[in-house]
Amino acid sequence: MKNLARKALKKNMNKLVAANIKMNILTLAERERYFASLKEEFRKRKVENVEIVLCPPFVHVESFKKNIKMKNFFVGVQNIFQEEKGPFTGEVSAPMAKSAGADYVILGHSDRRKYFHDTDEQINRKIILALKSGLTPIVCIGENAGEKKSGKGEEAVFRQLKGCFKNINSVQMEKIIVCYEPVWAISTNNPDHLPTSNEIMTAKLLMKKFIVDNFGAKLVEKVRIIYGGSVSSANVEESCVDSAMDGALVGKESLAPFQFAKIAEAIGKN
């Protein structure tokens, strides 16, 4: 069953593995150690057919761009503001991120929704500005514990998809990465279990249905759908490979280059 599903959902495009480093790497010395370890771990492993996206805190973006010069490695940011410029103290805009060397941006992450109350409308505006500036959005979509428990998880996913991709056309949609991030499964929520490969695959099919219904059948095989939610080297086979996802958004394990490289290698082999 799993092998048939993988074959049916496989696409002729590179997988994508993104590192959401969050508010970590606190010092320059720590950053240098991270660079050295990351380069060493990826040199030791054969990681093919995978785009690696490193999303450090914004203060490190330029340094990551200059120091991580390996094939298929890119740099991203963890968020942007919903305006291009202006009197918005402490914020970073899409043009700023692009100018600093970013190629990707994570939008709608559960941390942003929880702590900063990002709405689907705001995320939609950020997506449009990201695309305008030449950034590839990685847009997180997923239900929380209450929605899952009440049986409204599917409804929540569709609501977020509809809100986040409002006024997006098919040309724009093709450039977007969709990340299924079940909020109840992320490590900071201390989940008592993780979604099964069948649950994750079901979510992917729901997202593909949304794409078909709103953008047409031709586009559905061009949009990459990845998984994010306590991804580790121990569960990557079930969460990302058996579920036929197009890659992963990795949180805590991206801080350990040894584990992160193992995840990328596993995804690249399938």
TITI-310175 format. One record per residue (C-alpha): residue number from 1; y, z, x; residue in three letters. Coordinates in Angstrom, 1 decimal. Each point is the difference from the previous one (the first is absolute). Last residue first. Example, Ala and Ser with C-alpha at 12.3 -4.5 7.8 and 13.67 -1.06 7.14 Angstrom:
REM TITI-310175
2 -1.1 7.1 13.7 ser $
1 -3.4 0.7 -1.4 ala $
***
This chain:
REM TITI-310175
270 8.2 -2.0 13.1 asn $
269 0.3 0.6 3.7 lys $
268 3.8 0.4 -0.1 gly $
267 -0.2 2.9 -2.4 ile $
266 -2.3 2.0 2.3 ala $
265 2.1 -0.8 3.1 glu $
264 3.2 1.1 -1.8 ala $
263 -1.5 3.3 -1.0 ile $
262 -1.4 0.6 3.5 lys $
261 3.5 -0.8 1.5 ala $
260 1.5 2.6 -2.3 phe $
259 -2.5 2.7 1.0 gln $
258 0.6 -0.4 3.7 phe $
257 3.8 -0.5 -0.6 pro $
256 0.2 3.5 -1.6 ala $
255 3.3 0.1 -2.0 leu $
254 -1.3 -2.9 -2.1 ser $
253 -2.7 2.3 -1.3 glu $
252 2.7 1.9 -2.0 lys $
251 1.2 -3.0 -2.0 gly $
250 -1.9 -3.3 -0.1 val $
249 0.9 -2.9 -2.3 leu $
248 -3.1 -2.1 -0.1 ala $
247 -1.3 -3.5 -0.1 gly $
246 -0.8 -2.9 -2.3 asp $
245 -2.2 2.1 -2.3 met $
244 -3.6 -1.1 -0.7 ala $
243 -1.0 3.5 -1.4 ser $
242 -2.9 0.1 2.5 asp $
241 2.5 -0.5 2.8 val $
240 3.0 2.1 -0.9 cys $
239 -1.0 3.3 -1.5 ser $
238 -3.7 -0.1 0.7 glu $
237 0.1 -1.3 3.6 glu $
236 3.2 1.9 0.8 val $
235 -1.5 3.4 -0.9 asn $
234 -0.7 1.5 3.4 ala $
233 2.6 -2.0 1.9 ser $
232 2.5 1.5 -2.4 ser $
231 2.1 -1.1 -3.0 val $
230 1.4 2.9 -1.9 ser $
229 1.5 -2.2 -2.7 gly $
228 1.2 -3.5 0.7 gly $
227 -1.8 -3.2 -0.9 tyr $
226 1.1 -3.6 0.5 ile $
225 0.7 -3.0 -2.4 ile $
224 1.0 -3.2 1.7 arg $
223 1.6 -2.7 -2.2 val $
222 -1.2 -3.5 0.6 lys $
221 -3.1 0.0 -2.1 glu $
220 1.9 1.0 -3.1 val $
219 2.7 -2.7 0.5 leu $
218 -1.9 -2.9 -1.5 lys $
217 -1.0 2.0 -3.1 ala $
216 3.6 0.3 -1.2 gly $
215 2.9 2.3 0.6 phe $
214 0.1 2.5 -2.9 asn $
213 -3.5 -0.1 -1.5 asp $
212 -1.7 -0.9 3.3 val $
211 1.9 2.7 2.0 ile $
210 -0.7 2.6 -2.7 phe $
209 -3.7 -0.9 0.0 lys $
208 -0.1 0.3 3.8 lys $
207 1.5 3.5 -0.3 met $
206 -2.7 1.0 -2.4 leu $
205 -2.6 -1.6 2.2 leu $
204 1.2 2.1 2.9 lys $
203 -0.1 3.2 -2.1 ala $
202 -3.6 -0.8 -0.9 thr $
201 -0.8 -0.5 3.7 met $
200 1.4 3.4 0.8 ile $
199 -2.1 1.6 -2.8 glu $
198 -3.1 -1.9 1.2 asn $
197 0.5 1.1 3.6 ser $
196 0.2 3.6 -1.1 thr $
195 3.2 1.9 -0.3 pro $
194 0.3 3.1 2.2 leu $
193 -1.1 3.5 -0.8 his $
192 1.4 3.5 -0.2 asp $
191 3.4 -1.4 0.9 pro $
190 2.3 2.1 2.1 asn $
189 3.3 -1.4 -1.3 asn $
188 1.3 -0.6 3.5 thr $
187 -3.2 -2.1 0.7 ser $
186 0.7 -2.7 -2.5 ile $
185 -2.5 -0.3 -2.8 ala $
184 2.0 1.1 -3.0 trp $
183 2.7 -2.5 0.8 val $
182 -2.3 -3.0 -0.3 pro $
181 1.6 -2.4 2.4 glu $
180 -0.9 -3.6 -0.7 tyr $
179 2.2 -1.9 2.4 cys $
178 1.5 -3.4 -0.9 val $
177 1.2 -2.2 2.8 ile $
176 2.8 -2.3 -1.0 ile $
175 0.7 -3.5 1.4 lys $
174 -1.8 -1.8 -2.8 glu $
173 2.1 1.9 -2.5 met $
172 3.2 -1.6 1.2 gln $
171 -1.2 -3.5 -0.6 val $
170 -1.5 1.1 -3.3 ser $
169 3.3 1.4 -1.3 asn $
168 1.0 3.7 -0.1 ile $
167 2.3 0.8 -2.9 asn $
166 -1.9 3.3 -0.6 lys $
165 -2.6 0.7 2.7 phe $
164 0.4 3.7 0.3 cys $
163 0.3 0.7 -3.7 gly $
162 -3.0 -2.1 -1.2 lys $
161 -2.2 1.2 2.9 leu $
160 1.0 3.6 -0.7 gln $
159 -0.8 -0.3 -3.7 arg $
158 -3.3 -1.7 0.8 phe $
157 -1.1 2.7 2.3 val $
156 1.0 2.8 -2.4 ala $
155 -1.9 -1.6 -2.9 glu $
154 -3.1 -0.2 2.2 glu $
153 0.3 3.6 0.9 gly $
152 0.5 1.1 -3.6 lys $
151 -3.4 1.7 -0.5 gly $
150 1.5 3.5 -0.2 ser $
149 -1.5 1.1 3.3 lys $
148 1.2 -3.2 1.8 lys $
147 3.6 0.4 -1.3 glu $
146 0.1 3.6 0.9 gly $
145 -1.4 -0.6 3.5 ala $
144 2.5 -2.7 0.8 asn $
143 -0.4 -3.8 -0.4 glu $
142 0.7 -2.6 2.6 gly $
141 2.2 -2.8 1.3 ile $
140 1.4 -0.2 3.5 cys $
139 1.9 -3.2 1.0 val $
138 -0.3 -1.3 3.6 ile $
137 3.1 -2.1 0.2 pro $
136 0.4 -2.8 2.5 thr $
135 3.4 0.0 1.5 leu $
134 2.1 -3.2 0.3 gly $
133 3.3 1.4 -1.1 ser $
132 -0.1 -1.5 -3.6 lys $
131 -3.6 1.2 -0.3 leu $
130 1.0 3.6 0.8 ala $
129 3.0 -0.2 -2.4 leu $
128 -2.3 -1.1 -2.9 ile $
127 -2.6 2.6 0.8 ile $
126 2.7 2.7 0.2 lys $
125 1.3 -0.9 -3.4 arg $
124 -3.5 0.2 -1.5 asn $
123 -0.5 3.4 1.7 ile $
122 3.1 1.3 -1.6 gln $
121 -1.2 -1.2 -3.4 glu $
120 -3.5 1.5 0.6 asp $
119 1.6 3.3 0.7 thr $
118 0.4 1.9 3.3 asp $
117 0.1 3.7 -0.8 his $
116 0.8 1.0 3.6 phe $
115 -2.8 2.5 0.6 tyr $
114 -2.7 -1.3 -2.4 lys $
113 0.8 -3.7 -0.2 arg $
112 0.7 -0.3 3.7 arg $
111 -3.1 1.9 0.9 asp $
110 -2.0 -2.1 -2.4 ser $
109 1.0 -3.2 1.9 his $
108 2.2 -2.3 -2.1 gly $
107 0.9 -2.3 2.9 leu $
106 -1.4 -0.4 3.5 ile $
105 2.0 -2.5 2.0 val $
104 -1.2 -2.8 2.3 tyr $
103 1.5 -2.2 2.8 asp $
102 2.1 2.7 1.7 ala $
101 1.9 -0.8 3.2 gly $
100 3.3 2.0 -0.3 ala $
99 1.7 -3.0 -1.6 ser $
98 -2.6 0.0 -2.8 lys $
97 0.4 3.7 -0.7 ala $
96 3.8 -0.3 0.0 met $
95 -0.1 -3.0 -2.3 pro $
94 -2.3 1.9 -2.4 ala $
93 2.2 3.0 -0.2 ser $
92 -0.3 3.5 1.6 val $
91 1.4 3.1 -1.7 glu $
90 1.6 3.2 1.5 gly $
89 3.3 -0.3 -1.8 thr $
88 0.2 -2.8 -2.6 phe $
87 3.6 -1.3 0.2 pro $
86 -0.9 -3.7 0.3 gly $
85 -2.7 -2.4 1.0 lys $
84 -2.9 -2.1 -1.4 glu $
83 -0.7 2.2 -3.0 glu $
82 -3.4 1.3 -1.2 gln $
81 -0.6 2.1 3.1 phe $
80 -3.0 -0.7 2.3 ile $
79 -3.3 1.7 0.5 asn $
78 -2.8 0.6 2.5 gln $
77 1.0 -2.6 2.5 val $
76 -2.2 -2.7 1.6 gly $
75 -1.1 -1.2 3.4 val $
74 -2.5 -2.8 0.7 phe $
73 -3.2 -0.4 2.1 phe $
72 -2.0 -3.2 -0.3 asn $
71 -0.2 -0.4 3.8 lys $
70 1.3 2.9 2.0 met $
69 3.6 0.7 0.9 lys $
68 0.4 3.6 -1.0 ile $
67 2.8 1.1 2.3 asn $
66 3.1 -1.8 -1.1 lys $
65 -0.7 0.1 -3.8 lys $
64 -1.2 3.6 0.2 phe $
63 3.2 0.9 1.8 ser $
62 2.2 -1.7 -2.6 glu $
61 -1.8 1.7 -2.8 val $
60 0.1 3.5 1.4 his $
59 3.0 1.4 -1.8 val $
58 -1.3 -1.6 -3.2 phe $
57 -3.0 2.3 -0.2 pro $
56 -3.1 -2.0 1.0 pro $
55 -1.6 -2.8 -2.1 cys $
54 -2.6 -1.8 2.2 leu $
53 -1.4 -3.2 -1.6 val $
52 -3.3 -1.3 1.4 ile $
51 -1.0 -3.5 -1.3 glu $
50 -3.8 -0.4 0.0 val $
49 -2.2 -3.0 0.6 asn $
48 -1.4 1.6 3.2 glu $
47 -0.2 3.5 1.5 val $
46 -2.3 0.1 2.9 lys $
45 0.4 3.5 1.3 arg $
44 0.8 1.3 3.5 lys $
43 3.4 -1.6 0.2 arg $
42 0.9 1.5 -3.4 phe $
41 -0.7 3.5 1.2 glu $
40 1.9 -0.4 3.2 glu $
39 3.1 -1.4 -1.7 lys $
38 0.1 2.7 -2.6 leu $
37 -0.5 2.8 2.6 ser $
36 2.8 -1.2 2.2 ala $
35 2.4 -0.6 -2.9 phe $
34 -0.8 3.4 -1.5 tyr $
33 0.6 1.8 3.3 arg $
32 3.4 -1.7 0.3 glu $
31 0.9 1.0 -3.5 arg $
30 -0.9 3.7 0.7 glu $
29 2.2 -0.1 3.1 ala $
28 2.9 -1.4 -2.1 leu $
27 -0.4 2.8 -2.5 thr $
26 -0.9 0.6 -3.6 leu $
25 -2.7 -2.6 -0.6 ile $
24 -0.4 0.8 -3.7 asn $
23 2.0 -0.4 -3.2 met $
22 -2.3 -2.6 -1.5 lys $
21 -2.3 -1.9 2.4 ile $
20 -1.0 -2.4 -2.7 asn $
19 -2.3 -2.3 1.9 ala $
18 -0.8 -3.3 -1.6 ala $
17 -3.2 -2.0 0.1 val $
16 0.1 -3.5 -1.3 leu $
15 -2.9 -2.5 -0.5 lys $
14 0.6 -3.5 1.2 asn $
13 -0.4 -2.8 -2.5 met $
12 -2.8 -2.1 -1.4 asn $
11 -0.8 2.2 -3.0 lys $
10 -2.9 2.2 -0.9 lys $
9 -0.3 1.1 -3.6 leu $
8 -3.3 -1.7 -0.9 ala $
7 -1.6 0.6 3.4 lys $
6 0.9 3.7 -0.1 arg $
5 -1.3 0.4 -3.5 ala $
4 -3.3 -1.6 0.8 leu $
3 -0.4 2.3 3.0 asn $
2 0.8 3.0 -2.2 lys $
1 -2.5 -1.0 -2.7 met $
***
